[in-house]
Amino acid sequence: MPKMKTNSGAKKRFTFTGTGKIKRKHAFKSHILTKKTTKQKRNLTYSGLVSPADEAGVKQLLVK
């Protein structure tokens, strides 16, 4: 059986932390920023963690 391939889109969007959690960026920060408040844009800057419900699916895409 051939090796599993890592999903190319997922490897560009997610990274693992030292403890094995998965880091992600926020959406809605690329364009149409004029109608968003400064507070909203500032809070979208920081990275977040993938929720436990989605973690298994993302790990499957990031097969090593």
DOZA-17025 format. One record per residue (C-alpha): residue in one letter; residue number from 1; x, z, y. Coordinates in steps of 0.5 Angstrom, whole numbers, plus 500, padded with zeros to 3 digits. Layout:
N
+-------+---------+-----+-----+-----+
| vexro | lumdren |   u |   w |   v |
+-------+---------+-----+-----+-----+
|     A |     NUM |   X |   Z |   Y |
...
+-------+---------+-----+-----+-----+
***
This chain:
64
+-------+---------+-----+-----+-----+
| vexro | lumdren |   u |   w |   v |
+-------+---------+-----+-----+-----+
|     M |       1 | 500 | 500 | 500 |
|     P |       2 | 503 | 498 | 507 |
|     K |       3 | 505 | 503 | 512 |
|     M |       4 | 499 | 506 | 517 |
|     K |       5 | 500 | 503 | 524 |
|     T |       6 | 500 | 507 | 530 |
|     N |       7 | 494 | 504 | 535 |
|     S |       8 | 498 | 501 | 541 |
|     G |       9 | 493 | 503 | 546 |
|     A |      10 | 493 | 510 | 544 |
|     K |      11 | 500 | 511 | 544 |
|     K |      12 | 500 | 509 | 551 |
|     R |      13 | 495 | 514 | 553 |
|     F |      14 | 496 | 520 | 549 |
|     T |      15 | 502 | 525 | 548 |
|     F |      16 | 504 | 531 | 544 |
|     T |      17 | 505 | 538 | 547 |
|     G |      18 | 511 | 542 | 544 |
|     T |      19 | 505 | 546 | 540 |
|     G |      20 | 502 | 540 | 537 |
|     K |      21 | 496 | 539 | 542 |
|     I |      22 | 494 | 532 | 545 |
|     K |      23 | 495 | 531 | 553 |
|     R |      24 | 491 | 526 | 556 |
|     K |      25 | 490 | 523 | 563 |
|     H |      26 | 483 | 524 | 567 |
|     A |      27 | 479 | 517 | 568 |
|     F |      28 | 477 | 515 | 575 |
|     K |      29 | 483 | 515 | 579 |
|     S |      30 | 485 | 508 | 579 |
|     H |      31 | 481 | 505 | 584 |
|     I |      32 | 474 | 505 | 589 |
|     L |      33 | 477 | 512 | 591 |
|     T |      34 | 474 | 511 | 598 |
|     K |      35 | 468 | 514 | 596 |
|     K |      36 | 471 | 520 | 592 |
|     T |      37 | 472 | 527 | 596 |
|     T |      38 | 480 | 529 | 597 |
|     K |      39 | 478 | 535 | 592 |
|     Q |      40 | 475 | 530 | 587 |
|     K |      41 | 482 | 526 | 587 |
|     R |      42 | 486 | 532 | 587 |
|     N |      43 | 483 | 535 | 581 |
|     L |      44 | 484 | 528 | 577 |
|     T |      45 | 491 | 528 | 578 |
|     Y |      46 | 493 | 533 | 573 |
|     S |      47 | 493 | 532 | 566 |
|     G |      48 | 488 | 535 | 561 |
|     L |      49 | 488 | 537 | 553 |
|     V |      50 | 484 | 533 | 548 |
|     S |      51 | 478 | 537 | 546 |
|     P |      52 | 478 | 540 | 539 |
|     A |      53 | 472 | 535 | 537 |
|     D |      54 | 476 | 529 | 539 |
|     E |      55 | 483 | 531 | 536 |
|     A |      56 | 482 | 529 | 529 |
|     G |      57 | 480 | 522 | 531 |
|     V |      58 | 486 | 521 | 536 |
|     K |      59 | 491 | 524 | 531 |
|     Q |      60 | 489 | 518 | 526 |
|     L |      61 | 490 | 513 | 532 |
|     L |      62 | 497 | 516 | 533 |
|     V |      63 | 499 | 516 | 525 |
|     K |      64 | 507 | 517 | 525 |
+-------+---------+-----+-----+-----+
***
